[in-house]
Structure formats: structure tokens, C-alpha cells
Amino acid sequence: MKIRTRFAPSPTGYMHIGNLRTAIFEYLVARKYDGDFILRIEDTDQERKVDGAIDFIYDTLNLCGFLIDEGPMNEKEYGPYIQSERKDIYKKYALELVEKGHAYYCFCTEDELSAMRERANARKKPFLYDGRCSKLSKEKIEENLKNGVPYVIRQKMPKTGVTVVEDVIYGKIKIDNSILDDQILLKSDGYPTYNFANVVDDHLMEITHVIRGKEYLDQTAKYNLLYEAFGWEKPTYIHVAMVLGEDGNKLSKRNGDASFMDLYNTGYLPHAIVNYLVLLGWSPAINQEVFSMEELIQNFDEARVSKSSSSYDVKKLQWFNAHYIKEMDDETYLSWIKKYFTRDITGKSEDWINTLLLIYKRHLSYGAQIDEMTESFFQDVCLSDECKEFMESDPIIKDVVKAFKEEVEKMSVWSIENISEAIMHVKESIGVKGKLLFMPIRIQASGLMHGPELADTLYLIGKDKILERF
Ligand code: GLU
């Protein structure tokens, strides 16, 4: 049997990293078993729909390096892949369930439902539809349909016994049927509910592994009853625990949590994000953190996904990103970092700019840091209190500054090599080393306590500027 997984986002134009992590797991399971990875758009809640959201989802998955085998933009025989274009399919299957006695028309008005809800509230019980429409006579149903009375179709739940859900991560879960609501399958506007559409689609699209957020685990008893009512084979379920924000709350746009695109636009590399996210909740069997896509496909094991939620940690993500920035070859790095570098470079040579950007390759955590990091090359030096304090902390510092200035004045060729040599001469003539040697020169030249390699930095600032600042 061919393994088939699907990513089924709603087209909201926003993908938080928890959603993306689910997509990664789905993708890896599909690839690992030589299967198919399907994209399905779940837009039955038309209010959440945003224009351009499908392009956005494709862009996100493409950036992450995921090959989509089937989806709305590359349809195959299981389409359409957008739920709003499948309305007739859901209706047909809902009617099949009515026919089989597992579902029924419900003509209850909003007032009747409110009264039921109020009664449940008064008894401090959760609201469950009381099933009155399941008892309507055939004639009454036909009459209502003929008169165009609005209706929904509800699933008829068993009232006794238990339904068992089997999940790869959470094992066997038993749900008491008595707590299951006769849920709506088809709404009065003809749209299916998520709870119905996902089952019909997963079956018709021959999905073998359903990987999704743990918040759907409790609902799965209802889905299993639908599979049984239709006589369909159930998929393998893999429910994954949530990714929480740094504050311990659920991730959301409203909370201001960074989405994949926010991270991408501030200079996080897609594969660094993927590598970081896959380890949120999955622990590899081998002692390794950095994984190429190929290695992920080989090593990913859905059975080693954790039961407990994990927390987003931007520092750890930055560690991965810094690693992948260092791994880039210089040419790739330069064309990438230039997207984030917005300083006024009039009068600077290409060589100067490239040297400047390259010395920061080892220091960046993400792309958008580059402007701030290179500030001292574009602005006048203004010493912070911390710098001033250091410069006055030892009388020898003045001698270091003076000696270095003399070295620079003597220098005929301005090169990184000669600058390194000049620093060494100061070391020998004054008899200082380490912090007392490097820090005064760096602060005097750049106004900063820390930075990349000193000789490179001085070279880029330029001889005239150095003499001026010293
Ligand atoms: N549309 C659902 C969501 O975005 C998909 C859940 C599922 O994978 O079944 O949460």
C-alpha cells in the first residue's frame, strides 16, 4: 500500500510554526516510506479565508524544500483539493449516511436550539443535541424538504458503550459514547463541518497516515464512528502535542507570535527553521542535532514523537541559523545577506562591501542584524559610558593608543597583514597583551567593545578615518 499523508491548512494567510512543524512531520513520513505528500485546503470556514492564501502556502512549503505531490496547483486524480470545491461530494456522502440510518435531517430552529442550550446550562451540563429530529416521520421529513425548510444533517451517535481510538503517540483511548453530541455534518448553507469533511476527504484521497495537532485527539472517536458507519478503513493516527510560545501560551497571530514568513523575512534560513522545528517534539535515536533534509528523511521516526508539549525557544533557533549561515559558501552568503543590508554605500567599492559583509558571516544569528552590526563603519564614533570607563581603567591604555597611531602613520601599504603586524609591534614595544592590547585599539577605532576580527575591522574603517579617530 502506498503511504499518503496530507497537510490540511486553513487558508488564513498566516502559518505559525506549530502548523509548519505538523507539515514537516507529514512530509517526512511521506518521504521516508516513499509515499505521497498531499496539500489540501480546508476552507469550509469561509470567514477565515484570505485572498492569496493558497499561493502563500505553496511559497512556504516550497521555501522549506518540500515537494508537494498533489495539491490545488498540481491536481491529480484525487482532486479537487480545495474543500469549497467539493461541496457536492460531501452532500452525497451525508445523504448516504441518512440512507443508512447513521445520520438524520434536523430542522430545529435557532430558538429551539437556544432553549436546549439554556436547559443544559441550568443543569450545569454540556450541551448535547437531544435528538428530537431523529424521530421525525418519513412523511414529515419529506414535507419539510418540499417546503424548503432549512435543515442541517446530524450524525446519529450511539448512546451507550465506548469508542476506542488508537494513536501512534498516545496509544489506546476510550471515549464514552454517552458524551458524544449528534454533531452537525452538513450545515444549512450546504458546507460540511470540518469534522465531516476531513473524514470524507481522508478516505477519498486514500490518506494512510493522519498527522495533526493533539487538540483533535478527543474528536477522533466521532471520526472513527463515521468511518465505521461508511464501512471504510481507518487511517493511522499520529496526534502531536502543541508547540507553546516562549510565554507558555498557545501560539497565535493575535499574541504577536512570529510566523514562518516573519522569521524568513528577518533572515532566518528555511532549512534552519525546519531543522529547529523538527526537534521540537521529536527526539532522534542518534546523538545528532544538525540534519540535512536527506538525513531527516532517513532518521525521522514518528514513534519517537513526544507526548508532551514543547516550547519555542528563539535562542536555540538562532543557534541553528548561525550554524547554517556559516555553512553557506561565500558567494551564496553575499547574495543572501545583501537583501538585508540597507546602508548607504555610495562611494564604497564592491570589494570593500563584500569584505565588510564577509567578516560578519561568522557573527550573525539572522540576516536583519547586519545593518546594526555594521553601524560603526557608517557613523561617527560616540563612546558609551562603558567604553569610556574602560579607556580610563589603566594608564597604559593611552600608551597603546599613541603607539598604534605611530605605527599607522609609518605604514606605507594599508593591508590587513600590515595592520596585524602593527598590532604585534605595539604588543612588543609597550609590553601588553590580550584585553589591554586589543580593546583600546578597537574602542578608539570603532567605538565598540566587541566586534569581528580586529585587523579586518580596522582595514575596513580605512587609514584616514583611523588617524582621525586616534
Ligand atoms: N484544517 C485543520 C487545521 O488547520 C487541519 C487539521 C487536520 O490536519 O486534520 O488545524
Boltz pocket constraint, residues with backbone or C-beta under 6 A from the ligand:
constraints:
  - pocket:
      binder: B
      contacts: [[A, 6], [A, 7], [A, 8], [A, 9], [A, 10], [A, 42], [A, 198], [A, 211], [A, 212], [A, 213], [A, 216]]
      max_distance: 6.0
